[in-house]
Amino acid sequence: MPRYDFRCRSCGATFELRRPMAQANDPAVCPQGHGDTVKLLSTVAVTGGAAAAPQAPTGGGGGGGCCGGGCCG
Ligand SMILES: [Zn+2]
């Protein structure tokens, strides 16, 4: 679950909450009970997505070499 950093504009405290991404923009309440908070930009490492797709090796050299087809002889 991603972690979000918030800062309270009433008392200046910073705190973090773990919440689902669906509730990322929901208002957060300061531990002191203040409701005037802002969400800080944090570097959350989100894993997943299609960053690297598996690539099948093409061409020769990958087993079943050319000698099997008689091209070498
Ligand atoms: Zn506060």
N, CA, C, O and the ligand as a Tripos MOL2 file, in Angstrom:
@<TRIPOS>MOLECULE
protein
  293   291    74     0     0
PROTEIN
NO_CHARGES

@<TRIPOS>ATOM
      1 N           0.8600   -1.2110    0.0000 N.3       1 MET1
      2 CA          0.0000    0.0000    0.0000 C.3       1 MET1
      3 C           0.8820    1.2420    0.0000 C.2       1 MET1
      4 O           1.8100    1.3390    0.8030 O.2       1 MET1
      5 N           0.6100    2.1760   -0.8720 N.am      2 PRO2
      6 CA          1.4780    3.3630   -0.9400 C.3       2 PRO2
      7 C           1.3480    4.2290    0.3080 C.2       2 PRO2
      8 O           0.3510    4.1990    1.0300 O.2       2 PRO2
      9 N           2.3870    4.9840    0.5140 N.am      3 ARG3
     10 CA          2.4320    5.8620    1.6850 C.3       3 ARG3
     11 C           2.3840    7.2980    1.2110 C.2       3 ARG3
     12 O           3.0470    7.6620    0.2400 O.2       3 ARG3
     13 N           1.6160    8.0950    1.8810 N.am      4 TYR4
     14 CA          1.4670    9.4900    1.4920 C.3       4 TYR4
     15 C           1.8690   10.3830    2.6520 C.2       4 TYR4
     16 O           1.5420   10.1240    3.8100 O.2       4 TYR4
     17 N           2.5810   11.4310    2.3110 N.am      5 ASP5
     18 CA          3.0150   12.3890    3.3210 C.3       5 ASP5
     19 C           2.0810   13.5880    3.3020 C.2       5 ASP5
     20 O           1.6950   14.0840    2.2430 O.2       5 ASP5
     21 N           1.7360   14.0300    4.4700 N.am      6 PHE6
     22 CA          0.8710   15.1870    4.6040 C.3       6 PHE6
     23 C           1.5310   16.1880    5.5360 C.2       6 PHE6
     24 O           2.3770   15.8460    6.3620 O.2       6 PHE6
     25 N           1.1260   17.4040    5.3790 N.am      7 ARG7
     26 CA          1.5930   18.4500    6.2860 C.3       7 ARG7
     27 C           0.3880   19.2410    6.7630 C.2       7 ARG7
     28 O          -0.4840   19.6230    5.9810 O.2       7 ARG7
     29 N           0.3650   19.4710    8.0380 N.am      8 CYS8
     30 CA         -0.7280   20.2230    8.6150 C.3       8 CYS8
     31 C          -0.3980   21.7050    8.5490 C.2       8 CYS8
     32 O           0.6780   22.1430    8.9550 O.2       8 CYS8
     33 N          -1.3390   22.4530    8.0340 N.am      9 ARG9
     34 CA         -1.0990   23.8950    7.9300 C.3       9 ARG9
     35 C          -1.5200   24.6230    9.1910 C.2       9 ARG9
     36 O          -1.2900   25.8240    9.3350 O.2       9 ARG9
     37 N          -2.1240   23.9060   10.0820 N.am     10 SER10
     38 CA         -2.5270   24.5370   11.3340 C.3      10 SER10
     39 C          -1.3980   24.5140   12.3500 C.2      10 SER10
     40 O          -1.1220   25.5210   13.0020 O.2      10 SER10
     41 N          -0.7440   23.3670   12.4860 N.am     11 CYS11
     42 CA          0.3210   23.2550   13.4750 C.3      11 CYS11
     43 C           1.6690   22.9660   12.8330 C.2      11 CYS11
     44 O           2.6870   22.9270   13.5240 O.2      11 CYS11
     45 N           1.6870   22.7630   11.5180 N.am     12 GLY12
     46 CA          2.9430   22.5690   10.8190 C.3      12 GLY12
     47 C           3.5150   21.1730   10.9350 C.2      12 GLY12
     48 O           4.6330   20.9220   10.4850 O.2      12 GLY12
     49 N           2.7790   20.2750   11.5220 N.am     13 ALA13
     50 CA          3.2910   18.9180   11.6900 C.3      13 ALA13
     51 C           3.2040   18.1630   10.3670 C.2      13 ALA13
     52 O           2.3000   18.3730    9.5590 O.2      13 ALA13
     53 N           4.1640   17.2910   10.1840 N.am     14 THR14
     54 CA          4.1150   16.4190    9.0110 C.3      14 THR14
     55 C           3.8580   14.9940    9.4900 C.2      14 THR14
     56 O           4.3700   14.5500   10.5180 O.2      14 THR14
     57 N           3.0720   14.3250    8.7300 N.am     15 PHE15
     58 CA          2.7560   12.9500    9.0870 C.3      15 PHE15
     59 C           2.5030   12.1660    7.8200 C.2      15 PHE15
     60 O           2.3190   12.7300    6.7420 O.2      15 PHE15
     61 N           2.4990   10.8700    7.9690 N.am     16 GLU16
     62 CA          2.3230   10.0200    6.8100 C.3      16 GLU16
     63 C           1.1900    9.0420    7.0590 C.2      16 GLU16
     64 O           0.9320    8.5990    8.1780 O.2      16 GLU16
     65 N           0.5390    8.7380    5.9690 N.am     17 LEU17
     66 CA         -0.5730    7.8040    6.0520 C.3      17 LEU17
     67 C          -0.3970    6.7330    4.9910 C.2      17 LEU17
     68 O           0.1020    6.9890    3.8950 O.2      17 LEU17
     69 N          -0.8100    5.5600    5.3350 N.am     18 ARG18
     70 CA         -0.8660    4.4850    4.3490 C.3      18 ARG18
     71 C          -2.3210    4.2720    3.9910 C.2      18 ARG18
     72 O          -3.1600    3.9630    4.8370 O.2      18 ARG18
     73 N          -2.5840    4.4430    2.7480 N.am     19 ARG19
     74 CA         -3.9570    4.3120    2.3000 C.3      19 ARG19
     75 C          -3.9720    3.8330    0.8590 C.2      19 ARG19
     76 O          -2.9950    3.9970    0.1280 O.2      19 ARG19
     77 N          -5.0830    3.2410    0.4590 N.am     20 PRO20
     78 CA         -5.1660    2.8000   -0.9380 C.3      20 PRO20
     79 C          -5.0620    3.9810   -1.8880 C.2      20 PRO20
     80 O          -5.3970    5.1110   -1.5360 O.2      20 PRO20
     81 N          -4.5940    3.7030   -3.0920 N.am     21 MET21
     82 CA         -4.4310    4.7790   -4.0640 C.3      21 MET21
     83 C          -5.7780    5.4160   -4.4040 C.2      21 MET21
     84 O          -5.8360    6.5790   -4.8030 O.2      21 MET21
     85 N          -6.8400    4.6650   -4.2470 N.am     22 ALA22
     86 CA         -8.1630    5.2050   -4.5470 C.3      22 ALA22
     87 C          -8.5260    6.3180   -3.5750 C.2      22 ALA22
     88 O          -9.3860    7.1490   -3.8640 O.2      22 ALA22
     89 N          -7.8650    6.3270   -2.4220 N.am     23 GLN23
     90 CA         -8.1610    7.3450   -1.4200 C.3      23 GLN23
     91 C          -7.0130    8.3230   -1.2870 C.2      23 GLN23
     92 O          -6.8830    9.0090   -0.2730 O.2      23 GLN23
     93 N          -6.1760    8.3840   -2.3200 N.am     24 ALA24
     94 CA         -4.9870    9.2330   -2.2430 C.3      24 ALA24
     95 C          -5.3550   10.7010   -2.0710 C.2      24 ALA24
     96 O          -4.6540   11.4460   -1.3870 O.2      24 ALA24
     97 N          -6.4380   11.1080   -2.6830 N.am     25 ASN25
     98 CA         -6.8040   12.5230   -2.6490 C.3      25 ASN25
     99 C          -7.8510   12.8340   -1.5880 C.2      25 ASN25
    100 O          -8.3710   13.9480   -1.5210 O.2      25 ASN25
    101 N          -8.1470   11.8590   -0.7780 N.am     26 ASP26
    102 CA         -9.0940   12.1290    0.2930 C.3      26 ASP26
    103 C          -8.4440   13.0220    1.3400 C.2      26 ASP26
    104 O          -7.2320   12.9590    1.5490 O.2      26 ASP26
    105 N          -9.2340   13.8410    1.9890 N.am     27 PRO27
    106 CA         -8.6730   14.7160    3.0230 C.3      27 PRO27
    107 C          -8.1380   13.9090    4.1920 C.2      27 PRO27
    108 O          -8.7360   12.9250    4.6280 O.2      27 PRO27
    109 N          -6.9970   14.3540    4.6820 N.am     28 ALA28
    110 CA         -6.3790   13.6850    5.8190 C.3      28 ALA28
    111 C          -6.4980   14.5830    7.0390 C.2      28 ALA28
    112 O          -6.5410   15.8080    6.9310 O.2      28 ALA28
    113 N          -6.5480   13.9630    8.1690 N.am     29 VAL29
    114 CA         -6.6650   14.7070    9.4190 C.3      29 VAL29
    115 C          -5.3530   14.5860   10.1700 C.2      29 VAL29
    116 O          -4.8070   13.4960   10.3420 O.2      29 VAL29
    117 N          -4.8690   15.7220   10.6050 N.am     30 CYS30
    118 CA         -3.6460   15.7830   11.3830 C.3      30 CYS30
    119 C          -3.7860   14.9660   12.6690 C.2      30 CYS30
    120 O          -4.8720   14.8850   13.2430 O.2      30 CYS30
    121 N          -2.6790   14.3590   13.1190 N.am     31 PRO31
    122 CA         -2.7390   13.6270   14.3950 C.3      31 PRO31
    123 C          -3.2310   14.4960   15.5430 C.2      31 PRO31
    124 O          -3.7300   13.9830   16.5450 O.2      31 PRO31
    125 N          -3.0920   15.7980   15.4020 N.am     32 GLN32
    126 CA         -3.5680   16.6890   16.4460 C.3      32 GLN32
    127 C          -5.0420   17.0310   16.2680 C.2      32 GLN32
    128 O          -5.6410   17.7170   17.0970 O.2      32 GLN32
    129 N          -5.6090   16.5450   15.1810 N.am     33 GLY33
    130 CA         -7.0310   16.7620   14.9870 C.3      33 GLY33
    131 C          -7.3680   17.8700   14.0160 C.2      33 GLY33
    132 O          -8.5420   18.1750   13.8060 O.2      33 GLY33
    133 N          -6.3520   18.4810   13.4190 N.am     34 HIS34
    134 CA         -6.6140   19.5560   12.4770 C.3      34 HIS34
    135 C          -6.9820   18.9720   11.1140 C.2      34 HIS34
    136 O          -6.4930   17.9160   10.7120 O.2      34 HIS34
    137 N          -7.8250   19.6680   10.4460 N.am     35 GLY35
    138 CA         -8.2730   19.1850    9.1480 C.3      35 GLY35
    139 C          -7.6570   19.9310    7.9850 C.2      35 GLY35
    140 O          -7.8580   19.5530    6.8310 O.2      35 GLY35
    141 N          -6.9080   20.9870    8.2690 N.am     36 ASP36
    142 CA         -6.3170   21.7930    7.2080 C.3      36 ASP36
    143 C          -4.9550   21.2140    6.8500 C.2      36 ASP36
    144 O          -3.9230   21.6960    7.3170 O.2      36 ASP36
    145 N          -4.9590   20.1990    6.0350 N.am     37 THR37
    146 CA         -3.7130   19.5270    5.6880 C.3      37 THR37
    147 C          -3.5300   19.5360    4.1730 C.2      37 THR37
    148 O          -4.4870   19.6500    3.4080 O.2      37 THR37
    149 N          -2.2970   19.4130    3.7780 N.am     38 VAL38
    150 CA         -1.9700   19.3400    2.3600 C.3      38 VAL38
    151 C          -1.1520   18.0830    2.1260 C.2      38 VAL38
    152 O          -0.3720   17.6640    2.9810 O.2      38 VAL38
    153 N          -1.3380   17.4940    0.9720 N.am     39 LYS39
    154 CA         -0.5970   16.2880    0.6260 C.3      39 LYS39
    155 C           0.7110   16.6810   -0.0250 C.2      39 LYS39
    156 O           0.7450   17.4850   -0.9570 O.2      39 LYS39
    157 N           1.7700   16.1080    0.4730 N.am     40 LEU40
    158 CA          3.0860   16.4220   -0.0650 C.3      40 LEU40
    159 C           3.4340   15.4400   -1.1680 C.2      40 LEU40
    160 O           2.9790   14.2970   -1.1950 O.2      40 LEU40
    161 N           4.2500   15.9300   -2.0660 N.am     41 LEU41
    162 CA          4.7170   15.0500   -3.1250 C.3      41 LEU41
    163 C           5.8500   14.1990   -2.5760 C.2      41 LEU41
    164 O           6.8710   14.7200   -2.1280 O.2      41 LEU41
    165 N           5.6670   12.9310   -2.6130 N.am     42 SER42
    166 CA          6.6860   12.0300   -2.1170 C.3      42 SER42
    167 C           7.0860   11.0780   -3.2290 C.2      42 SER42
    168 O           6.3250   10.8020   -4.1570 O.2      42 SER42
    169 N           8.2730   10.6010   -3.1020 N.am     43 THR43
    170 CA          8.7750    9.6830   -4.1190 C.3      43 THR43
    171 C           8.4050    8.2710   -3.7010 C.2      43 THR43
    172 O           9.1630    7.5730   -3.0270 O.2      43 THR43
    173 N           7.2460    7.8880   -4.1120 N.am     44 VAL44
    174 CA          6.7700    6.5520   -3.7970 C.3      44 VAL44
    175 C           7.1170    5.6250   -4.9460 C.2      44 VAL44
    176 O           6.7300    5.8540   -6.0920 O.2      44 VAL44
    177 N           7.8350    4.6030   -4.6260 N.am     45 ALA45
    178 CA          8.2220    3.6450   -5.6590 C.3      45 ALA45
    179 C           7.0640    2.6800   -5.8830 C.2      45 ALA45
    180 O           6.8060    1.7800   -5.0840 O.2      45 ALA45
    181 N           6.4000    2.8960   -6.9650 N.am     46 VAL46
    182 CA          5.2710    2.0380   -7.2960 C.3      46 VAL46
    183 C           5.7450    0.9490   -8.2390 C.2      46 VAL46
    184 O           6.2120    1.2170   -9.3460 O.2      46 VAL46
    185 N           5.6160   -0.2600   -7.7840 N.am     47 THR47
    186 CA          6.0350   -1.3740   -8.6360 C.3      47 THR47
    187 C           4.8580   -1.8460   -9.4750 C.2      47 THR47
    188 O           3.6980   -1.6670   -9.1040 O.2      47 THR47
    189 N           5.1700   -2.4340  -10.5800 N.am     48 GLY48
    190 CA          4.1180   -2.9090  -11.4630 C.3      48 GLY48
    191 C           4.1410   -2.1680  -12.7690 C.2      48 GLY48
    192 O           5.0120   -1.3330  -13.0100 O.2      48 GLY48
    193 N           3.2030   -2.4670  -13.5940 N.am     49 GLY49
    194 CA          3.1690   -1.8370  -14.8880 C.3      49 GLY49
    195 C           3.9000   -2.6750  -15.9200 C.2      49 GLY49
    196 O           4.3670   -3.7800  -15.6430 O.2      49 GLY49
    197 N           3.9820   -2.1270  -17.0940 N.am     50 ALA50
    198 CA          4.6040   -2.8570  -18.1950 C.3      50 ALA50
    199 C           5.9160   -2.1900  -18.5630 C.2      50 ALA50
    200 O           6.0710   -1.6650  -19.6650 O.2      50 ALA50
    201 N           6.8450   -2.2140  -17.6440 N.am     51 ALA51
    202 CA          8.1220   -1.5660  -17.8980 C.3      51 ALA51
    203 C           8.9800   -2.4220  -18.8150 C.2      51 ALA51
    204 O           9.5850   -1.9190  -19.7620 O.2      51 ALA51
    205 N           9.0280   -3.6920  -18.5340 N.am     52 ALA52
    206 CA          9.8910   -4.5700  -19.3250 C.3      52 ALA52
    207 C           9.0790   -5.7640  -19.7960 C.2      52 ALA52
    208 O           8.5760   -6.5590  -19.0020 O.2      52 ALA52
    209 N           8.9700   -5.8590  -21.0880 N.am     53 ALA53
    210 CA          8.2610   -7.0050  -21.6530 C.3      53 ALA53
    211 C           9.2670   -8.0890  -22.0000 C.2      53 ALA53
    212 O          10.3510   -7.7880  -22.4990 O.2      53 ALA53
    213 N           8.9320   -9.3140  -21.7510 N.am     54 PRO54
    214 CA          9.8720  -10.4050  -22.0950 C.3      54 PRO54
    215 C          10.0960  -10.4670  -23.5860 C.2      54 PRO54
    216 O           9.1740  -10.3560  -24.3940 O.2      54 PRO54
    217 N          11.3440  -10.6470  -23.9120 N.am     55 GLN55
    218 CA         11.7050  -10.6350  -25.3240 C.3      55 GLN55
    219 C          12.2480  -12.0070  -25.7120 C.2      55 GLN55
    220 O          13.2100  -12.5000  -25.1230 O.2      55 GLN55
    221 N          11.6310  -12.5960  -26.6860 N.am     56 ALA56
    222 CA         12.0690  -13.9200  -27.1250 C.3      56 ALA56
    223 C          13.2560  -13.7810  -28.0610 C.2      56 ALA56
    224 O          13.2330  -12.9730  -28.9900 O.2      56 ALA56
    225 N          14.2750  -14.5570  -27.8170 N.am     57 PRO57
    226 CA         15.4580  -14.4750  -28.6980 C.3      57 PRO57
    227 C          15.1310  -14.9940  -30.0880 C.2      57 PRO57
    228 O          14.5110  -16.0420  -30.2730 O.2      57 PRO57
    229 N          15.5680  -14.2250  -31.0300 N.am     58 THR58
    230 CA         15.3290  -14.6330  -32.4080 C.3      58 THR58
    231 C          16.6690  -14.9170  -33.0970 C.2      58 THR58
    232 O          17.7240  -14.4940  -32.6230 O.2      58 THR58
    233 N          16.6120  -15.6200  -34.1870 N.am     59 GLY59
    234 CA         17.8240  -15.8880  -34.9170 C.3      59 GLY59
    235 C          18.4850  -17.1680  -34.4200 C.2      59 GLY59
    236 O          17.9260  -17.9050  -33.6080 O.2      59 GLY59
    237 N          19.6750  -17.4070  -34.9250 N.am     60 GLY60
    238 CA         20.3860  -18.6420  -34.6010 C.3      60 GLY60
    239 C          21.0370  -18.5800  -33.2400 C.2      60 GLY60
    240 O          21.0070  -17.5530  -32.5620 O.2      60 GLY60
    241 N          21.6140  -19.6720  -32.8600 N.am     61 GLY61
    242 CA         22.3440  -19.7290  -31.6140 C.3      61 GLY61
    243 C          21.4740  -20.0750  -30.4390 C.2      61 GLY61
    244 O          21.9520  -20.1190  -29.3060 O.2      61 GLY61
    245 N          20.2460  -20.3140  -30.6760 N.am     62 GLY62
    246 CA         19.3560  -20.6080  -29.5710 C.3      62 GLY62
    247 C          18.8560  -22.0290  -29.5700 C.2      62 GLY62
    248 O          17.6550  -22.2680  -29.4380 O.2      62 GLY62
    249 N          19.7550  -22.9690  -29.7130 N.am     63 GLY63
    250 CA         19.3310  -24.3590  -29.7000 C.3      63 GLY63
    251 C          18.7750  -24.7800  -31.0520 C.2      63 GLY63
    252 O          18.2610  -23.9530  -31.8040 O.2      63 GLY63
    253 N          18.8750  -26.0340  -31.3490 N.am     64 GLY64
    254 CA         18.4030  -26.5190  -32.6430 C.3      64 GLY64
    255 C          19.1330  -25.8390  -33.7740 C.2      64 GLY64
    256 O          18.5150  -25.3320  -34.7100 O.2      64 GLY64
    257 N          20.4260  -25.8270  -33.6890 N.am     65 GLY65
    258 CA         21.2730  -25.0690  -34.6100 C.3      65 GLY65
    259 C          21.0670  -25.4280  -36.0580 C.2      65 GLY65
    260 O          20.2940  -26.3190  -36.4100 O.2      65 GLY65
    261 N          21.7720  -24.7160  -36.8640 N.am     66 CYS66
    262 CA         21.6060  -24.8570  -38.3030 C.3      66 CYS66
    263 C          22.0820  -26.2160  -38.8000 C.2      66 CYS66
    264 O          21.6560  -26.6910  -39.8530 O.2      66 CYS66
    265 N          22.9860  -26.8440  -38.0130 N.am     67 CYS67
    266 CA         23.5100  -28.1240  -38.4750 C.3      67 CYS67
    267 C          22.4310  -29.2030  -38.5030 C.2      67 CYS67
    268 O          22.5750  -30.2190  -39.1840 O.2      67 CYS67
    269 N          21.3850  -28.9810  -37.7810 N.am     68 GLY68
    270 CA         20.3170  -29.9520  -37.7780 C.3      68 GLY68
    271 C          19.5470  -29.9510  -39.0840 C.2      68 GLY68
    272 O          18.9180  -30.9500  -39.4350 O.2      68 GLY68
    273 N          19.5860  -28.8920  -39.7760 N.am     69 GLY69
    274 CA         18.8220  -28.8070  -41.0150 C.3      69 GLY69
    275 C          19.6170  -29.1730  -42.2400 C.2      69 GLY69
    276 O          19.1030  -29.1620  -43.3590 O.2      69 GLY69
    277 N          20.8790  -29.4990  -42.0240 N.am     70 GLY70
    278 CA         21.6840  -29.9110  -43.1680 C.3      70 GLY70
    279 C          22.3330  -28.7570  -43.8800 C.2      70 GLY70
    280 O          22.9030  -28.9480  -44.9540 O.2      70 GLY70
    281 N          22.2690  -27.5610  -43.3230 N.am     71 CYS71
    282 CA         22.8350  -26.4150  -44.0120 C.3      71 CYS71
    283 C          24.3510  -26.3990  -43.9230 C.2      71 CYS71
    284 O          25.0150  -25.6730  -44.6630 O.2      71 CYS71
    285 N          24.9130  -27.2220  -42.9910 N.am     72 CYS72
    286 CA         26.3440  -27.1980  -42.7870 C.3      72 CYS72
    287 C          27.0120  -28.3260  -43.5700 C.2      72 CYS72
    288 O          28.2400  -28.4000  -43.6010 O.2      72 CYS72
    289 N          26.3170  -29.1120  -44.1350 N.am     73 GLY73
    290 CA         26.9420  -30.2390  -44.7570 C.3      73 GLY73
    291 C          26.4400  -30.4410  -46.1510 C.2      73 GLY73
    292 O          26.8730  -31.3690  -46.8350 O.2      73 GLY73
    293 ZN         -2.1810   19.9040   13.0230 Zn       74 ZN74
@<TRIPOS>BOND
     1     1     2 1
     2     2     3 1
     3     3     4 2
     4     3     5 am
     5     5     6 1
     6     6     7 1
     7     7     8 2
     8     7     9 am
     9     9    10 1
    10    10    11 1
    11    11    12 2
    12    11    13 am
    13    13    14 1
    14    14    15 1
    15    15    16 2
    16    15    17 am
    17    17    18 1
    18    18    19 1
    19    19    20 2
    20    19    21 am
    21    21    22 1
    22    22    23 1
    23    23    24 2
    24    23    25 am
    25    25    26 1
    26    26    27 1
    27    27    28 2
    28    27    29 am
    29    29    30 1
    30    30    31 1
    31    31    32 2
    32    31    33 am
    33    33    34 1
    34    34    35 1
    35    35    36 2
    36    35    37 am
    37    37    38 1
    38    38    39 1
    39    39    40 2
    40    39    41 am
    41    41    42 1
    42    42    43 1
    43    43    44 2
    44    43    45 am
    45    45    46 1
    46    46    47 1
    47    47    48 2
    48    47    49 am
    49    49    50 1
    50    50    51 1
    51    51    52 2
    52    51    53 am
    53    53    54 1
    54    54    55 1
    55    55    56 2
    56    55    57 am
    57    57    58 1
    58    58    59 1
    59    59    60 2
    60    59    61 am
    61    61    62 1
    62    62    63 1
    63    63    64 2
    64    63    65 am
    65    65    66 1
    66    66    67 1
    67    67    68 2
    68    67    69 am
    69    69    70 1
    70    70    71 1
    71    71    72 2
    72    71    73 am
    73    73    74 1
    74    74    75 1
    75    75    76 2
    76    75    77 am
    77    77    78 1
    78    78    79 1
    79    79    80 2
    80    79    81 am
    81    81    82 1
    82    82    83 1
    83    83    84 2
    84    83    85 am
    85    85    86 1
    86    86    87 1
    87    87    88 2
    88    87    89 am
    89    89    90 1
    90    90    91 1
    91    91    92 2
    92    91    93 am
    93    93    94 1
    94    94    95 1
    95    95    96 2
    96    95    97 am
    97    97    98 1
    98    98    99 1
    99    99   100 2
   100    99   101 am
   101   101   102 1
   102   102   103 1
   103   103   104 2
   104   103   105 am
   105   105   106 1
   106   106   107 1
   107   107   108 2
   108   107   109 am
   109   109   110 1
   110   110   111 1
   111   111   112 2
   112   111   113 am
   113   113   114 1
   114   114   115 1
   115   115   116 2
   116   115   117 am
   117   117   118 1
   118   118   119 1
   119   119   120 2
   120   119   121 am
   121   121   122 1
   122   122   123 1
   123   123   124 2
   124   123   125 am
   125   125   126 1
   126   126   127 1
   127   127   128 2
   128   127   129 am
   129   129   130 1
   130   130   131 1
   131   131   132 2
   132   131   133 am
   133   133   134 1
   134   134   135 1
   135   135   136 2
   136   135   137 am
   137   137   138 1
   138   138   139 1
   139   139   140 2
   140   139   141 am
   141   141   142 1
   142   142   143 1
   143   143   144 2
   144   143   145 am
   145   145   146 1
   146   146   147 1
   147   147   148 2
   148   147   149 am
   149   149   150 1
   150   150   151 1
   151   151   152 2
   152   151   153 am
   153   153   154 1
   154   154   155 1
   155   155   156 2
   156   155   157 am
   157   157   158 1
   158   158   159 1
   159   159   160 2
   160   159   161 am
   161   161   162 1
   162   162   163 1
   163   163   164 2
   164   163   165 am
   165   165   166 1
   166   166   167 1
   167   167   168 2
   168   167   169 am
   169   169   170 1
   170   170   171 1
   171   171   172 2
   172   171   173 am
   173   173   174 1
   174   174   175 1
   175   175   176 2
   176   175   177 am
   177   177   178 1
   178   178   179 1
   179   179   180 2
   180   179   181 am
   181   181   182 1
   182   182   183 1
   183   183   184 2
   184   183   185 am
   185   185   186 1
   186   186   187 1
   187   187   188 2
   188   187   189 am
   189   189   190 1
   190   190   191 1
   191   191   192 2
   192   191   193 am
   193   193   194 1
   194   194   195 1
   195   195   196 2
   196   195   197 am
   197   197   198 1
   198   198   199 1
   199   199   200 2
   200   199   201 am
   201   201   202 1
   202   202   203 1
   203   203   204 2
   204   203   205 am
   205   205   206 1
   206   206   207 1
   207   207   208 2
   208   207   209 am
   209   209   210 1
   210   210   211 1
   211   211   212 2
   212   211   213 am
   213   213   214 1
   214   214   215 1
   215   215   216 2
   216   215   217 am
   217   217   218 1
   218   218   219 1
   219   219   220 2
   220   219   221 am
   221   221   222 1
   222   222   223 1
   223   223   224 2
   224   223   225 am
   225   225   226 1
   226   226   227 1
   227   227   228 2
   228   227   229 am
   229   229   230 1
   230   230   231 1
   231   231   232 2
   232   231   233 am
   233   233   234 1
   234   234   235 1
   235   235   236 2
   236   235   237 am
   237   237   238 1
   238   238   239 1
   239   239   240 2
   240   239   241 am
   241   241   242 1
   242   242   243 1
   243   243   244 2
   244   243   245 am
   245   245   246 1
   246   246   247 1
   247   247   248 2
   248   247   249 am
   249   249   250 1
   250   250   251 1
   251   251   252 2
   252   251   253 am
   253   253   254 1
   254   254   255 1
   255   255   256 2
   256   255   257 am
   257   257   258 1
   258   258   259 1
   259   259   260 2
   260   259   261 am
   261   261   262 1
   262   262   263 1
   263   263   264 2
   264   263   265 am
   265   265   266 1
   266   266   267 1
   267   267   268 2
   268   267   269 am
   269   269   270 1
   270   270   271 1
   271   271   272 2
   272   271   273 am
   273   273   274 1
   274   274   275 1
   275   275   276 2
   276   275   277 am
   277   277   278 1
   278   278   279 1
   279   279   280 2
   280   279   281 am
   281   281   282 1
   282   282   283 1
   283   283   284 2
   284   283   285 am
   285   285   286 1
   286   286   287 1
   287   287   288 2
   288   287   289 am
   289   289   290 1
   290   290   291 1
   291   291   292 2
@<TRIPOS>SUBSTRUCTURE
     1 MET1         2 RESIDUE 1 A MET
     2 PRO2         6 RESIDUE 1 A PRO
     3 ARG3        10 RESIDUE 1 A ARG
     4 TYR4        14 RESIDUE 1 A TYR
     5 ASP5        18 RESIDUE 1 A ASP
     6 PHE6        22 RESIDUE 1 A PHE
     7 ARG7        26 RESIDUE 1 A ARG
     8 CYS8        30 RESIDUE 1 A CYS
     9 ARG9        34 RESIDUE 1 A ARG
    10 SER10       38 RESIDUE 1 A SER
    11 CYS11       42 RESIDUE 1 A CYS
    12 GLY12       46 RESIDUE 1 A GLY
    13 ALA13       50 RESIDUE 1 A ALA
    14 THR14       54 RESIDUE 1 A THR
    15 PHE15       58 RESIDUE 1 A PHE
    16 GLU16       62 RESIDUE 1 A GLU
    17 LEU17       66 RESIDUE 1 A LEU
    18 ARG18       70 RESIDUE 1 A ARG
    19 ARG19       74 RESIDUE 1 A ARG
    20 PRO20       78 RESIDUE 1 A PRO
    21 MET21       82 RESIDUE 1 A MET
    22 ALA22       86 RESIDUE 1 A ALA
    23 GLN23       90 RESIDUE 1 A GLN
    24 ALA24       94 RESIDUE 1 A ALA
    25 ASN25       98 RESIDUE 1 A ASN
    26 ASP26      102 RESIDUE 1 A ASP
    27 PRO27      106 RESIDUE 1 A PRO
    28 ALA28      110 RESIDUE 1 A ALA
    29 VAL29      114 RESIDUE 1 A VAL
    30 CYS30      118 RESIDUE 1 A CYS
    31 PRO31      122 RESIDUE 1 A PRO
    32 GLN32      126 RESIDUE 1 A GLN
    33 GLY33      130 RESIDUE 1 A GLY
    34 HIS34      134 RESIDUE 1 A HIS
    35 GLY35      138 RESIDUE 1 A GLY
    36 ASP36      142 RESIDUE 1 A ASP
    37 THR37      146 RESIDUE 1 A THR
    38 VAL38      150 RESIDUE 1 A VAL
    39 LYS39      154 RESIDUE 1 A LYS
    40 LEU40      158 RESIDUE 1 A LEU
    41 LEU41      162 RESIDUE 1 A LEU
    42 SER42      166 RESIDUE 1 A SER
    43 THR43      170 RESIDUE 1 A THR
    44 VAL44      174 RESIDUE 1 A VAL
    45 ALA45      178 RESIDUE 1 A ALA
    46 VAL46      182 RESIDUE 1 A VAL
    47 THR47      186 RESIDUE 1 A THR
    48 GLY48      190 RESIDUE 1 A GLY
    49 GLY49      194 RESIDUE 1 A GLY
    50 ALA50      198 RESIDUE 1 A ALA
    51 ALA51      202 RESIDUE 1 A ALA
    52 ALA52      206 RESIDUE 1 A ALA
    53 ALA53      210 RESIDUE 1 A ALA
    54 PRO54      214 RESIDUE 1 A PRO
    55 GLN55      218 RESIDUE 1 A GLN
    56 ALA56      222 RESIDUE 1 A ALA
    57 PRO57      226 RESIDUE 1 A PRO
    58 THR58      230 RESIDUE 1 A THR
    59 GLY59      234 RESIDUE 1 A GLY
    60 GLY60      238 RESIDUE 1 A GLY
    61 GLY61      242 RESIDUE 1 A GLY
    62 GLY62      246 RESIDUE 1 A GLY
    63 GLY63      250 RESIDUE 1 A GLY
    64 GLY64      254 RESIDUE 1 A GLY
    65 GLY65      258 RESIDUE 1 A GLY
    66 CYS66      262 RESIDUE 1 A CYS
    67 CYS67      266 RESIDUE 1 A CYS
    68 GLY68      270 RESIDUE 1 A GLY
    69 GLY69      274 RESIDUE 1 A GLY
    70 GLY70      278 RESIDUE 1 A GLY
    71 CYS71      282 RESIDUE 1 A CYS
    72 CYS72      286 RESIDUE 1 A CYS
    73 GLY73      290 RESIDUE 1 A GLY
    74 ZN74       293 GROUP 0 **** ****
